[in-house]
Amino acid sequence: MEKPIKKKGVFPKMYCSLFGHNYEITKQVTHHVKEYKCKHCNRELTTYSNGNLIELTPKFKEINSILNRIHSSKQARQKPSLF
């Protein structure tokens, strides 16, 4: 059985154009780099190197995943041992 194709309505785009986007954090890559997604139109953004928001492209998704892996391994090494 085929899955029905979900059509994006005009309402989310119109809502965002009138009232602005309502972004929520979907992923915290590092302390300074985060990924955001609009609740209404599903637009995805990420933090760029200068601190501004930029469209989340496949290139930036790959960069963020590598950055997350490096950051988490560094945090694991810096964690003090209990014994």
MOTA-V177598 format. One record per backbone hydrogen bond with DSSP energy under -0.5 kcal/mol. NH is the residue of the N-H (numbers start at 1). CO is the residue of the C=O. If there is no record, write none. Layout:
# MOTA-V177598
nh-><NH NH>
co-><CO CO>
This chain:
# MOTA-V177598
nh-><7 13 14 15 16 17 18 19 20 23 24 26 27 29 29 30 34 35 36 37 38 39 42 45 46 47 48 51 54 56 57 61 62 63 64 65 66 67 68 69 70 71 72 73 74 75 76 77 78 79>
co-><5 9 10 11 12 13 14 15 16 21 37 35 35 27 33 33 32 27 45 24 43 22 38 36 54 34 52 48 46 44 55 57 58 59 60 61 62 63 64 65 66 67 68 69 70 71 72 73 74 75>
